[in-house]
Amino acid sequence: MVKPARRRELAHRVKDKYCVSIRVACDVLSISATCYTYQARLSDDNDEIADWLLRLTTANKRWGFGLCFLFLRNIKGFKWNHKRVYRIYRELELNLRIKPRKRIKRNKPEALSVPSKINQVWSMDFMSDSLKDGRSLRTFNVIDDYNRECLAIDVDFSLPAQRVIRSLKQIIEWRGKPAAVRCDNGPEYISQELVNWATEEHINLLYIQPGKPTQNAYIERFNRTARQ
């Protein structure tokens, strides 16, 4: 859609180039004679408004149009109309200067697969409960994804990363070493102590995505059975 100001400019060009009357030029461009003869008022202030907007947005990078306009109107005392100031604000493309936040890209793990033999992939997770006196307790559950065999259920009031490593060592003594262990992003599992131990033992830690417990479905299904 061509703006009236642009059509007024074209009408002046048509009149001068083809030597036609104002009425014909207005009919061709579909504008009125009033629009043809209109002269913008206070156009000299536009440069001042643009200068103020550029200075304010440069000094205050977090300010949007609202704060800029309130500063010019209430602090500086200018009587400019807000629609006029906003038009210049958009012409300067100041409304596009704030970049949107970049979403963190997380590595998407592979789909949950069924192991073909024992000790190929283990799954581990915590469960929480409380005693009658209000004290909370936790259980550390480990299963083999191949046959859903429960390998350990350790119960204590606190199960830090050292206890997790000790429990895994005890299972390895009689069961053998797994190729990988699937777990969530709990503080015990992402601790550097557990990561270093798994690296030394050549065990791959498979972390699921945050907030996606279905990616660790085998142990979650076992937790339901144990809870019931």
Phi, psi and omega in degrees: 000130180275130181288155179303323180297321179292320179292326176296319178296319178293324179297320177296321178295317180297317181297316183286322186283318185257000177056049178253170180283166179296323181297317180294317179298321179291322179294321181294320182266004177057050174231163180270166178294328177296318178295325181295320184267002184293137176240123181295134178260151177060026180292339179292337180285344183298322179295322179293319178297315179298321179295317179296317181297319179294320180292319181293315182288336176284319180283330182234088187292340181269358181279136172261194182295320184302311181293322178297315182293319179296324178295316180292325185277313188268327183268312182272341175081016177287146183257022182293143178290143184294329179291324178291316179295321180291326177299316179291324178301320180283324178298326176281356180060032177285341177285352181250008187280341181274116181281141177291154179294140177276131178284139180287125179272121178255144178292122182279121181289166179291158179297150181296119183248163178263118179298155181263353180202167180290159178060020176274312177218128171255158174234140179223149182197164178254150169234148182237149177203177180224150178276175182295328180278003176098349179288138181268146177228162182228152174237139178253112186253137177226132177227161173264123184294339184292309182239012179060027180285132178283123183260334180194145169222098179265134183239132178193169177283335178218133180229079180286185183298327180296322178291324177298315179297318180297318179296318179295322178297319180296322178292319181297328182300321182253340185258330187106170186269134177277157175281328181208155177229125180265136181205172177268197185256034177295158182299330179290328184275331180265004179296148182294332180295315179291321180298317180295319179296316180296324178294318179295325182272000181059043177250128181273126178267118181260103181271135176277168177288144177301134179077016180236068181296341179294341177285350174239051192292328184296312181287328177295322177292323177294322179299323178296316178297316180294325181290321179291000000 
